[in-house]
Amino acid sequence: MRPPNIVVVLSDEHTAAAAGWAGHPHVRTPHLDRLAAQGVAFDRAYTNSPMCVPSRLSLMAGQYVHQIGAWDNGVIPDAAYRTWGHHLREAGYTSVIAGRTHFNGPDRVLGFDRRLTDDLDFWLDHSGRPPRRTADWRRPTNSHVTEQGSGDHVHTQHDVAATDAAVEFLRDPGEDPFLLYVGYMHPHFPLVAPPEHRALYDTADVELPAVADEQHPVISLLRHGFRNDEPLTEEQIREATVCYWALISHLDHQIGRLLAAVPDDTVVLYTSDHGEMAGHQGIWQKQCFYEPAVRIPLLLRHPSLQPGRSAAHVGLIDVLPTLRDAAGLAPDTALPGRTLLEAQDRPVLSEYHAQGMVDGGFMLKSGPWKYCYYGSAHAPQVFNVDDDPLELHDLSGETALVQRLDAELRLLLDPDATDARAKSDQAARLARG
């Protein structure tokens, strides 16, 4: 029996709550809402790293960040790195890329058969240099939030071109079953939105984001590094928020164009590499473990799935086992993830080893509990996300709870040894020049 065609759509920086099917009162996503109604929406899906390249390399390899050494945005995959393209070739698939992947280095396909369009040049790193992980590191500007408003932008042009190329491919994809990956820039900053989508939103509808009375020292340092400690006016916050919503609506429009060209029997998966804090806790961008940064949308349409919602904790490492399952391949026991076609609830892990955090950060999400470990020199953070969805009340003073969650984290990895390995690898890469 011929395996099904598969389309995977990956956006950049789309937080899970900012969508119509997720219950957001303002964000308009009619095409993704339709996809959600046709398949399963995973309400507890998490990134394995709140940073672009680590998240994407983890996603493509079906491995945790620490398993493949994908510590930061400068990492260039080596020859041993195996992606979806390598895996699905075993089932006779042709694999094709359109748009954003954020692969670094000269290899622009990484096991896929071909590319239709590439990343924007200025996003590519060929040096392999790691970031500085010092307390005095500072991003050059806070343009990630202050560059905002209506207008055309190269990110918008990139996404339209990626859709155009993917739709053209779908007109004549060939005889073999195919895996088509379409990567979008939106809603990644800068927050410059197409005028027709910016016009959909009113700044008066913005609910100003919540900030805890006292912030964890690691979070304060992170805010300093990314210049999130620089004051914004209420007008800037409101405009930045509606522009973020507008970028999501433009993304949805492109996905609608794509899905109109996809036959109904095609397996379709939509997700994002990480979320966007959008001012919550005083943070713009991601690089932390609060829900807006780490919880991501994940929609899956497959003939074997009854439409509905799933409360199972799942992660991006589960995508490759799902693709293998959909292609008719046996489970790969070397992969830590599990197929989403038979999703079972289990703890999820996220980690961060890049600028803004001097020591590595690790998150375990297990049931209602979120445990954030920042090394032995720092207190952890603990939240009951079900009772405290804005994560304003740190429960790290509850010793027995902390001990239990810490032990659960250490079943997945040794965080201190992993932090040391990340720093050693980054130092070696820096020494190489």
NUVEXKE-686592 format. One record per atom (N, C-alpha, C): residue in three letters; x, y, z. Coordinates in steps of 0.2 Angstrom, whole numbers, plus 2048, in hexadecimal, padded with zeros to 3 digits. Example, Ala and Ser with C-alpha at 12.3 -4.5 7.8 and 13.67 -1.06 7.14 Angstrom:
BEGIN
Ala8427E4827
Ala83E7EA827
Ala8427F0827
Ser8407F5823
Ser8447FB824
Ser840800827
END
This chain:
BEGIN
Met8047FA800
Met800800800
Met804806800
Arg80380B7FC
Arg8078117FB
Arg806815801
Pro80B817805
Pro80B81C80B
Pro808822809
Pro80582680E
Pro80282D80C
Pro80783280B
Asn805837807
Asn80983D807
Asn80984180D
Ile80E84580F
Ile80F848815
Ile81184F814
Val80D854817
Val80F85B817
Val81085D81E
Val816860820
Val818862826
Val81986A826
Val81586E82A
Val81687582A
Val819877830
Leu81E87B830
Leu82287E836
Leu822885836
Ser81F88883B
Ser82089083B
Ser825891840
Asp826898841
Asp82C89A846
Asp82989F84B
Glu82989C851
Glu8278A1857
Glu8208A2858
His81C89C856
His81589D857
His81389985E
Thr81189D863
Thr80F89B869
Thr808897869
Ala80789286D
Ala80288E86C
Ala7FB89186D
Ala7FB896872
Ala7F4899874
Ala7F289E86E
Ala7F68A086A
Ala7F48A5865
Ala7F18A385F
Ala7EB8A085F
Ala7E889D85A
Ala7E189C85B
Gly7DC89C856
Gly7D589B857
Gly7D389585A
Trp7D688F858
Trp7D488985A
Trp7D7888862
Ala7DC88C864
Ala7DE88C86B
Ala7DA89086F
Gly7D589386D
Gly7D0897871
Gly7D289F871
His7D78A186E
His7D98A886E
His7D38AC86C
Pro7D28B2870
Pro7CC8B686E
Pro7CC8BA868
His7D38BB866
His7D48C0860
His7D78BD85A
Val7DC8B985B
Val7E18B7856
Val7DC8B3851
Arg7DD8B584A
Arg7D98B2845
Arg7DD8AD841
Thr7DB8A6842
Thr7DF8A183E
Thr7DA89C83B
Pro7D689E836
Pro7D189A834
Pro7D3894830
His7D989482D
His7DB88E829
His7DE88982E
Leu7E288B833
Leu7E5887838
Leu7DF88483C
Asp7DA88883D
Asp7D4886841
Asp7D188083D
Arg7D0881837
Arg7CD87B833
Arg7D2875833
Leu7D8876833
Leu7DD870834
Leu7DC86D83A
Ala7DB871840
Ala7DA86E846
Ala7D486A847
Ala7CF86C843
Ala7C8869844
Ala7C8862840
Gln7CD86283B
Gln7CE85C837
Gln7D285683A
Gly7D685983F
Gly7DB854842
Gly7DB85584A
Val7E185384D
Val7E1854854
Val7E685A856
Ala7E385E85A
Ala7E786385D
Ala7EA861864
Phe7F1861864
Phe7F485F86A
Phe7F586686F
Asp7F1866874
Asp7F186C878
Asp7F786C87D
Arg7FB86787E
Arg801867882
Arg80786587E
Ala808869879
Ala80E867875
Ala81486C876
Tyr81A86A877
Tyr81F86E879
Tyr82586E875
Thr829873874
Thr82F873870
Thr835870875
Asn83A86D872
Asn83F86A875
Asn84586F877
Ser844875874
Ser84887B876
Ser845881873
Pro845886878
Pro84288D876
Pro847891872
Met84A88E86C
Met84F892868
Met84F88E861
Cys84F89285C
Cys84E890855
Cys85288A853
Val85988B853
Val85D885850
Val85C87F854
Pro85D88085B
Pro85D87985F
Pro85687685E
Ser85187A85E
Ser84A87785E
Ser849873857
Arg84C876852
Arg84B87384B
Arg84F86D84A
Leu85586E84C
Leu85A86884C
Leu857862850
Ser854863856
Ser85185E85A
Ser84B85B856
Leu847860853
Leu84185E850
Leu84385984A
Met84885B846
Met849857840
Met84D851841
Ala850850847
Ala85484A848
Ala85084684D
Gly84A848850
Gly847844855
Gly84B84385B
Gln84F84785D
Gln854846862
Gln85484C867
Tyr85584B86D
Tyr855851872
Tyr85B855870
Val85B85B872
Val861860870
Val86785D873
His86785B879
His86D85887C
His870852878
Gln86C84E875
Gln86E848872
Gln87284A86B
Ile87084F868
Ile874851862
Ile878857862
Gly87985A868
Gly87D860869
Gly87B866866
Ala874867865
Ala87286D862
Ala870872867
Trp87687586A
Trp87587986F
Trp87388086E
Asp874883868
Asp87388A867
Asp87288B85F
Asn87189285D
Asn86F893856
Asn875893852
Gly87B892854
Gly881892850
Gly88388A84E
Val87F885850
Val88187E84F
Val88087D848
Ile885879845
Ile88587783E
Ile88486F83F
Pro87F86C83C
Pro87F86583D
Pro885861839
Asp88785C83C
Asp88D858839
Asp88A852834
Ala88E84E831
Ala88C84A82C
Ala88884482F
Ala888843836
Ala88483D839
Ala87D83F83A
Tyr87B846839
Tyr87584883B
Tyr870845836
Arg86A842839
Arg86583F834
Arg85E842835
Thr85B844830
Thr855848830
Thr84F84482E
Trp84984782D
Trp84384482B
Trp845841824
Gly849845820
Gly84A842819
Gly84E83C819
His85383B81D
His85683581D
His85282F81F
His84E830824
His84982B827
His844829822
Leu84082E81F
Leu83B82C81A
Leu83D829814
Arg84382A812
Arg84682780C
Arg84581F80C
Glu84681D812
Glu845815813
Glu83E813811
Ala839817811
Ala83381580F
Ala831818808
Gly83681A804
Gly83581C7FD
Gly8338237FC
Tyr833827801
Tyr83182E800
Tyr8368337FD
Thr8338377F9
Thr83783D7F7
Thr8368437FC
Ser83B8467FE
Ser83A84B803
Ser83C852801
Val838857802
Val83985D7FF
Val838863804
Ile83C868804
Ile83C86E808
Ile83A874804
Ala836878807
Ala83487F805
Ala83588380B
Gly83988880A
Gly83988E80F
Gly83E88D815
Arg83C88F81B
Arg840890821
Arg84288A824
Thr848888825
Thr84A883829
Thr84F88582F
His85388A82D
His85888C832
His85D887833
Phe85F88382E
Phe86587F82E
Phe86B88382D
Asn870883831
Asn876886830
Asn87B88282B
Gly880885828
Gly885882824
Gly88388181D
Pro88887E819
Pro88787E812
Pro882878810
Asp881873814
Asp87C86E812
Asp875871812
Arg87187280D
Arg86B87680D
Arg86587180D
Val86786A80D
Val86186580C
Val861860812
Leu86785F815
Leu86785B81B
Leu86385481A
Gly864851815
Gly86184A815
Gly85A84A811
Phe85785080F
Phe85285180B
Phe854850804
Asp85084F7FF
Asp85284E7F8
Asp8538557F4
Arg84F85A7F6
Arg8508607F3
Arg84C8667F7
Arg84E86C7F5
Arg84B8727F7
Arg8488767F2
Leu8428797F3
Leu83F87D7EF
Leu8418847F0
Thr8418877F6
Thr84488D7F8
Thr84888C7FE
Asp84C8917FF
Asp851891805
Asp84F89680A
Asp853895810
Asp85389A815
Asp8558A1812
Leu8538A6816
Leu8568AD814
Leu85E8AD816
Asp8628B0812
Asp8698AF813
Asp86B8B281A
Phe8688B781C
Phe86B8BA822
Phe8698B6828
Trp8658B1828
Trp8648AD82D
Trp8698A782E
Leu86D8A6829
Leu8718A0829
Leu8788A182C
Asp87A89D830
Asp88189D833
Asp885898830
His88B89A82E
His89089582B
His896894830
Ser896898835
Ser89C899839
Ser89C89383E
Gly897891841
Gly89688C846
Gly89888F84D
Arg89989684D
Arg89B899854
Arg895899859
Pro89689785F
Pro891897864
Pro89089E867
Pro88A8A086A
Pro8898A686D
Pro88D8A7874
Arg88E8AD876
Arg8918AF87C
Arg88C8AD882
Arg88E8AA887
Arg88A8A888C
Arg88D8AB893
Thr88D8B1893
Thr88F8B5898
Thr88A8BA89B
Ala88B8BC8A1
Ala8868C08A5
Ala8858C78A1
Asp88A8C989E
Asp88A8D089B
Asp8888D0894
Trp8868CA891
Trp8848CA88A
Trp87E8CE889
Arg87E8D2884
Arg8788D6882
Arg8768D587B
Arg8708D4879
Arg86E8D5872
Arg86E8DC870
Pro8708DD869
Pro8728E4867
Pro86C8E9869
Thr8668E7867
Thr8608EC868
Thr85A8E786A
Asn8558EB86C
Asn84E8E786D
Asn8498E8868
Ser84C8E8861
Ser8488E985B
Ser8438E385A
His8458DD85E
His8408D885E
His8398D9860
Val8388DF863
Val8328E1865
Val8308E9863
Thr8358ED863
Thr8348F4861
Thr8348F5859
Glu8368F0855
Glu8358F184E
Glu82E8ED84C
Gln8298F284B
Gln8238EF84B
Gln81E8F4846
Gly8188F1845
Gly8148F5841
Gly8128F283A
Ser80F8F5836
Ser80D8F382F
Ser8128F482A
Gly8138EF825
Gly8188F0820
Gly8198E981D
Asp81D8EA817
Asp81F8E4814
Asp8268E2817
His8288DC817
His82E8DA81A
His8318D3817
Val8378D2817
Val83A8CD813
Val8388C6816
His8368C681C
His8338C081F
His82C8BE81C
Thr8288C381B
Thr8228C2817
Thr8238C0810
Gln8288C380D
Gln8298C1806
Gln82C8B9806
His8308B880B
His8328B180B
His82D8AC80C
Asp8288AD810
Asp8228A9811
Asp81E8A880B
Val81D8AD808
Val8198AD801
Val81C8A97FC
Ala8238AA7FC
Ala8278A67F7
Ala82789E7F9
Ala82789D7FF
Ala827896801
Ala8218937FF
Thr81B896801
Thr8158937FF
Thr8148937F7
Asp8168977F3
Asp8168977EC
Asp8198917EA
Ala81F8907EC
Ala82388A7EA
Ala8208837EC
Ala81D8837F2
Ala81A87D7F5
Ala81487B7F0
Val8108807EF
Val80A87F7EB
Val80C87D7E4
Glu8118807E1
Glu81387E7DB
Glu8168767DB
Phe8198757E0
Phe81B86E7E1
Phe8158697E1
Leu81086B7E5
Leu80A8677E6
Leu8068657DF
Arg80786A7DA
Arg8048697D4
Arg8078627D0
Asp80D8617D1
Asp81085B7CE
Asp8158587D2
Pro8138557D8
Pro8198527DC
Pro81C84C7DA
Gly81A8497D5
Gly81D8437D3
Gly81A83C7D5
Glu81D8377D4
Glu8198307D5
Glu81B82E7DC
Asp82082F7DF
Asp82282D7E6
Asp81E8307EB
Pro81D82D7F1
Pro81A8317F6
Pro81F8367F9
Phe81C83C7FB
Phe8208417FD
Phe81F844804
Leu825846806
Leu82584A80D
Leu82685180B
Leu82285680B
Leu82385D80A
Leu823861810
Tyr829864812
Tyr82A868817
Tyr82986F815
Val825873818
Val82487A817
Val82687E81D
Gly82B88381D
Gly82D886822
Gly82C88E821
Tyr829891826
Tyr827898826
Tyr82B89C82B
Met82C8A282A
Met82F8A782E
Met82A8AA833
His8248AB831
His81F8AE836
His81D8A983B
Pro81B8AC841
Pro81B8B3843
Pro8218B5847
His8278B3845
His82E8B5848
His82E8BD847
Phe8318C084C
Phe8328C784C
Phe8378C8846
Pro8388CF843
Pro8358D5846
Pro82D8D5844
Leu82A8D9849
Leu8238D9849
Leu8208DE844
Val8228DD83D
Val8208E1838
Val81B8DD834
Ala8158DF834
Ala80F8DA831
Ala80C8DD82B
Pro80A8D9826
Pro8078DB820
Pro8018DF822
Pro8008E581F
Pro7FB8EA821
Pro7F48E7821
Glu7F28E281C
Glu7EC8E081C
Glu7EA8DB822
His7EF8D8825
His7EF8D482B
His7EF8D8831
Arg7F38DD831
Arg7F48E2837
Arg7ED8E5838
Ala7E98E6832
Ala7E38EA833
Ala7DD8E6836
Leu7DF8DF837
Leu7DA8DB83A
Leu7D98DC842
Tyr7DE8E0845
Tyr7DE8E084C
Tyr7DF8E784F
Asp7DC8E7855
Asp7DB8EE858
Asp7E08ED85F
Thr7E48F2860
Thr7E88F2866
Thr7E48F286C
Ala7DE8F586C
Ala7DA8F5872
Ala7D88EE874
Asp7D88E9870
Asp7D78E2872
Asp7DC8DF876
Val7E28E2876
Val7E88DF879
Val7E78DF881
Glu7E88D9884
Glu7E88D888B
Glu7F08D988D
Leu7F28DE891
Leu7F98DE893
Leu7FB8D8896
Pro8018D6895
Pro8048D0897
Pro8068D089F
Ala8068CA8A2
Ala8078CA8A9
Ala80E8C98AA
Val8108CC8B0
Val8178CC8B2
Val8178CA8BA
Ala81B8C58BC
Ala81C8C48C3
Ala81F8C98C7
Asp81D8CA8CD
Asp81F8CF8D2
Asp8278CF8D3
Glu8298C98D3
Glu8308C88D4
Glu8338C38CF
Gln8388C48CB
Gln83A8C08C6
Gln8408BC8C8
His8418B58C6
His8468B18C7
His84D8B48C5
Pro8528B48C8
Pro8598B78C6
Pro85B8B58BF
Val8598AE8BD
Val85B8AC8B6
Val8578B08B1
Ile8508B18B3
Ile84C8B48AE
Ile84E8BC8AD
Ser8508BF8B3
Ser8528C68B3
Ser8588C68AE
Leu85D8C28AF
Leu8638C28AB
Leu8618C18A3
Leu85C8BC8A2
Leu85A8BB89B
Leu8578C2898
Arg8538C589C
Arg84F8CB89A
Arg8558D0898
His85A8D189D
His85F8D589C
His8638D4895
Gly8648CE894
Gly8688CC88E
Gly8658CD887
Phe85E8CC887
Phe85A8CE881
Phe8578D5881
Arg8598D9886
Arg8578E0886
Arg84F8E0887
Asn84D8DB88B
Asn8468DB88D
Asn8458DF893
Asp84A8E1896
Asp8498E689C
Asp8498ED89A
Glu8498EF894
Glu8488F6892
Glu8418F7891
Pro83F8FD894
Pro8388FE895
Pro8348FF88E
Leu82E8FD88D
Leu82A8FE887
Leu824902889
Thr821906885
Thr81B909886
Thr815904885
Glu810906888
Glu80A902888
Glu808902880
Glu80990787D
Glu807907875
Glu80C902872
Gln812902873
Gln8178FD870
Gln8158F6871
Ile8138F5878
Ile8118EE879
Ile80A8EC875
Arg8068F0875
Arg7FF8EF872
Arg8018EE86A
Glu8058F2867
Glu8068F2860
Glu80A8EB85E
Ala80F8EA863
Ala8138E4862
Ala80E8DE862
Thr80A8DE866
Thr8058D8867
Thr8018D7861
Val7FE8DC85F
Val7F98DB859
Val7FD8DA853
Cys8038DC852
Cys8078DA84C
Cys8098D384D
Tyr80B8D0853
Tyr80C8C9853
Tyr8068C5851
Trp8008C7853
Trp7FA8C4851
Trp7F98C4849
Ala7FB8CA847
Ala7FA8CB83F
Ala7FF8C783C
Leu8058C683E
Leu8098C183B
Leu8078BA83B
Ile8038B8841
Ile8008B1841
Ile7FB8B183C
Ser7F78B683B
Ser7F28B6836
Ser7F48B582F
His7FA8B982D
His7FD8B8827
His8008B1826
Leu8038AE82B
Leu8058A782B
Leu7FF8A3829
Asp7FA8A482D
Asp7F48A082C
Asp7F18A0824
His7F28A6822
His7F08A781B
His7F48A3816
Gln7FB8A3817
Gln7FF89F813
Gln7FE898814
Ile7FC89581A
Ile7FB88E81B
Ile7F488D817
Gly7EF891817
Gly7E9890814
Gly7EA88F80C
Arg7EF893809
Arg7F1892802
Arg7F488B801
Leu7F8889806
Leu7FB883805
Leu7F687D806
Leu7F287D80B
Leu7ED87880C
Leu7E8877806
Ala7E787D803
Ala7E287C7FD
Ala7E58787F8
Ala7EB8777F7
Ala7EF8737F2
Ala7F086C7F4
Val7EF86B7FB
Val7F08647FE
Val7EA85F7FD
Pro7EB85A7FA
Pro7E58557FA
Pro7E3853801
Asp7DC851802
Asp7DA850809
Asp7DD84A80C
Asp7DF845808
Asp7E283F80B
Asp7EA84080D
Thr7EC84680C
Thr7F384780E
Thr7F4848816
Val7F9845819
Val7FA846820
Val7FD84D821
Val7FA851825
Val7FD858826
Val7FE85982E
Leu80485C82F
Leu80685D836
Leu808865836
Tyr80686883B
Tyr80886F83C
Tyr80A870843
Thr810874843
Thr81387684A
Thr81787B849
Ser81B87D84F
Ser81F88384F
Ser826881853
Asp82B884851
Asp831883855
Asp83188585C
His82E88A85E
His82D88C865
His828892865
Gly82789486B
Gly82289A86B
Gly8258A186B
Glu8218A586E
Glu8238AC86F
Glu8208AF875
Met8248B2879
Met8218B4880
Met81D8BA87F
Ala81E8BE87A
Ala8198C4879
Ala8188C887F
Gly81D8CA883
Gly81C8CE888
Gly81B8CB88F
His8198C588F
His8178C1895
His81E8C1899
Gln81D8C28A0
Gln8238C28A4
Gln8288C88A2
Gly8268CC89E
Gly82A8D289C
Gly82F8CF896
Ile82E8CA893
Ile8328C788E
Ile82F8C7887
Trp8338C9882
Trp8328C887B
Trp8378C3878
Gln8358BF873
Gln8388B9871
Gln8378B3875
Lys83C8AF876
Lys83A8A887A
Lys8408A787F
Gln8448A287E
Gln84A8A1882
Gln84989F889
Cys84389D88B
Cys84189C892
Cys83C896891
Phe83A895897
Phe83588F898
Phe82E89189A
Tyr82C89789A
Tyr82589989B
Tyr821896895
Glu81B895897
Glu816892892
Glu81689588B
Pro81689C88A
Pro81689F884
Pro81C89D87F
Ala82289C883
Ala82889B87F
Ala82889387D
Val82688F881
Val827888880
Val82188487E
Arg81B88687F
Arg81588287C
Arg814884875
Ile813880871
Ile81288186A
Ile80C87E867
Pro80A880861
Pro80487D85E
Pro80687785B
Leu80287285B
Leu80486B857
Leu7FD868855
Leu7FC86884E
Leu7F686684B
Leu7F8860847
Leu7F485A847
Leu7F6855843
Leu7EF852840
Arg7EF852839
Arg7EA84F835
Arg7EC848832
His7E9843834
His7EB83C832
His7E5838831
Pro7E483482C
Pro7DE83082B
Pro7DC82B831
Ser7E1829835
Ser7E082583B
Ser7DD829841
Leu7DE82F841
Leu7DC833847
Leu7D5836846
Gln7D183584C
Gln7CB83884D
Gln7CC84084E
Pro7C984484B
Pro7CA84B84D
Pro7C884D854
Gly7CC851857
Gly7CB85385E
Gly7D1856861
Arg7D2856868
Arg7D785986B
Arg7DB854870
Ser7E1855871
Ser7E5850875
Ser7E885487B
Ala7E8852881
Ala7EB855887
Ala7F2852888
Ala7F484D884
Ala7FA84A885
Ala80084E885
His80584E889
His80B852888
His80F84F883
Val81185387E
Val815850878
Val81A856876
Gly81F854872
Gly824859871
Gly826858869
Leu82B85C867
Leu82D85C860
Leu83185685F
Ile834853864
Ile83784C862
Ile832847860
Asp82C848861
Asp82784385F
Asp825844857
Val827849854
Val82584A84D
Val828844849
Leu82F843849
Leu83283E845
Leu82F837846
Pro82E83584C
Pro82B82E84D
Pro82482E84A
Thr82083484A
Thr81A834846
Thr81A83483F
Leu81F83783C
Leu820837835
Leu82282F833
Arg82782C837
Arg828825835
Arg822821836
Asp81E82283B
Asp81881E83B
Asp81381F835
Ala812825834
Ala80E82782E
Ala811824827
Ala817823827
Ala81A821821
Ala81A819821
Gly818816826
Gly81880F827
Gly81F80B829
Leu82380F82C
Leu82980D82E
Leu82980B836
Ala82D806837
Ala82C80383E
Ala82F808843
Pro82D808849
Pro83080D84E
Pro83880C84E
Asp83B81284F
Asp842812850
Asp844813857
Thr84780E85A
Thr84880D861
Thr84D812864
Ala85181585F
Ala85681A861
Ala853821862
Leu84D822860
Leu849828861
Leu846829867
Pro84782E86B
Pro84382F872
Pro83C830871
Gly83A83386C
Gly83383586B
Gly82E82F869
Arg828831869
Arg82282C868
Arg81E82E862
Thr81B82A85E
Thr81682C859
Thr81083085C
Leu80E835859
Leu80883985B
Leu802835859
Leu802830855
Leu7FC82C852
Leu7FA828858
Glu7FE82785D
Glu7FC824863
Glu7FF827869
Ala7FD82E86A
Ala80083286F
Ala7FE830876
Gln80482F87A
Gln80382E881
Gln806833885
Asp80383588B
Asp80583A88F
Asp80C838892
Arg81183C892
Arg81783B896
Arg81B842897
Pro81F84289B
Pro82384889C
Pro82784B896
Val827851895
Val82B854890
Val831858892
Leu83685988E
Leu83C85C890
Leu83E86288B
Ser84086788E
Ser84286D88A
Ser84986F88D
Glu84D872889
Glu85487488C
Glu85687A888
Tyr85A87E88B
Tyr85D884888
Tyr86488588A
His869886885
His870887886
His87388D882
Ala86F892882
Ala87289887E
Ala87289E881
Gln8738A487D
Gln8748AA880
Gln86E8AC885
Gly8708B088A
Gly86B8B288F
Gly86A8AE895
Met86D8A8894
Met86D8A389A
Met8758A189B
Val8788A38A1
Val87F8A18A2
Val87F89A8A3
Asp87B8978A6
Asp87B88F8A7
Asp87588D8A3
Gly8758868A2
Gly87088389E
Gly8698838A2
Gly86488389E
Gly85D8838A1
Gly85987D89F
Phe8558798A3
Phe8528738A1
Phe84B8748A4
Met8468718A0
Met83F8718A2
Met83C86A8A2
Leu8398688A7
Leu8358628A7
Leu82E8648A8
Lys8298628A3
Lys8228638A4
Lys81F85C8A5
Ser81C85B8AB
Ser8198558AD
Ser8138568B0
Gly80D8548AD
Gly8078558B0
Gly80685D8B0
Pro80385F8B6
Pro8028668B6
Pro80986A8B8
Trp80E8668BA
Trp8148698BC
Trp81986B8B7
Lys81C8718B8
Lys8228738B4
Lys8288748B9
Tyr82D8718B7
Tyr8338728BB
Tyr8398748B7
Cys83C87A8B9
Cys84187D8B5
Cys84787D8B9
Tyr84C87A8B7
Tyr8538798BA
Tyr85887D8B7
Tyr85C8818BB
Tyr8618868B8
Tyr8688858BB
Gly86987F8BD
Gly86F87D8C0
Gly86F87E8C8
Ser87487B8CB
Ser87587B8D2
Ser8768818D5
Ala8788868D1
Ala87988D8D4
Ala8738918D4
His86E88F8D1
His8678938D1
His86288F8D4
Ala85D8928D7
Ala85788F8D9
Ala85388D8D3
Pro84F8888D3
Pro84B8868CD
Pro84488A8CD
Gln8408898C8
Gln83988C8C8
Gln8358868C8
Val82F8868CB
Val82A8818CB
Val8238848CA
Phe81F8828C5
Phe8188858C5
Phe81387F8C4
Asn80D8808C6
Asn80887C8C5
Asn8048808BF
Val80587E8B9
Val8038818B3
Val7FB8818B3
Asp7F887B8B5
Asp7F187B8B5
Asp7ED8808B9
Asp7F08818BF
Asp7ED8868C4
Asp7F088D8C3
Asp7F688D8C0
Asp7F98948BF
Asp7FB8958B8
Pro7F78958B3
Pro7F98958AC
Pro7FD89B8AA
Leu7FD8A18AE
Leu8028A68AD
Leu8098A58B0
Glu8098A08B4
Glu81089E8B7
Glu8138A48BB
Leu80E8A78C0
Leu8108AC8C4
Leu8128AA8CB
His8118A48CD
His8128A28D4
His81789C8D4
Asp81D89D8D5
Asp8228988D6
Asp8228948DC
Leu82188D8DB
Leu8208898E0
Leu8278858E2
Ser82D8888E0
Ser8338858E2
Ser8358848E9
Gly8318878ED
Gly8328868F5
Gly82F8808F7
Glu82B87C8F3
Glu8298768F6
Glu82E8708F4
Thr83286F8F9
Thr83786B8F9
Thr8368648F6
Ala8318608F8
Ala82F85A8F6
Ala82D85A8EF
Leu82A85F8ED
Leu82885F8E6
Leu82E8608E1
Val8328658E3
Val8388668DF
Val83C8608DF
Gln83D85C8E4
Gln8418568E4
Gln83E8518DF
Arg8388508DF
Arg83484B8DB
Arg83584D8D4
Leu8348538D2
Leu8358568CB
Leu83C8558C9
Asp8418578CD
Asp8488578CB
Asp84A8508CA
Ala84784B8CE
Ala8498448CC
Ala8468428C6
Glu8408448C4
Glu83D8428BE
Glu8418458B8
Leu84384B8B9
Leu84884E8B4
Leu84E84A8B2
Arg8518488B8
Arg8578448B7
Arg85683D8B4
Leu85083B8B4
Leu84F8358B0
Leu8508368A8
Leu84F83C8A6
Leu85083D89F
Leu85784089D
Leu85B8438A2
Leu8628458A1
Leu8658478A7
Asp86B8488A7
Asp86F84B8AD
Asp8708528AB
Pro86C8578AE
Pro86C85E8AC
Pro8738618AD
Asp8778608B2
Asp87D8638B4
Asp8828608AF
Ala88285A8AE
Ala8878578A9
Ala88685A8A2
Thr87F85A8A0
Thr87D85D89A
Thr880864899
Asp87F86889E
Asp88186F89E
Asp88887089D
Ala88C86C8A0
Ala89386C89F
Ala89586A898
Arg892865896
Arg89486288F
Arg89286888A
Ala88C86B88B
Ala88B871886
Ala890876886
Lys89287888C
Lys89787E88D
Lys89E87B88A
Ser8A087588B
Ser8A6873888
Ser8A6873881
Asp8A087187E
Asp89F870876
Asp8A0878874
Gln89C87C877
Gln89C883875
Gln8A3886875
Ala8A688587A
Ala8AD88787B
Ala8B2885876
Ala8B187E874
Ala8B587C86F
Ala8B487F868
Arg8AD880867
Arg8AB883860
Arg8AE88A860
Leu8AE88E865
Leu8B0894866
Leu8B8894864
Ala8BB890867
Ala8C388F866
Ala8C588E85F
Arg8C088A85B
Arg8C1889854
Arg8C188F850
Gly8BE894853
Gly8BD89A84F
Gly8B789C84C
END
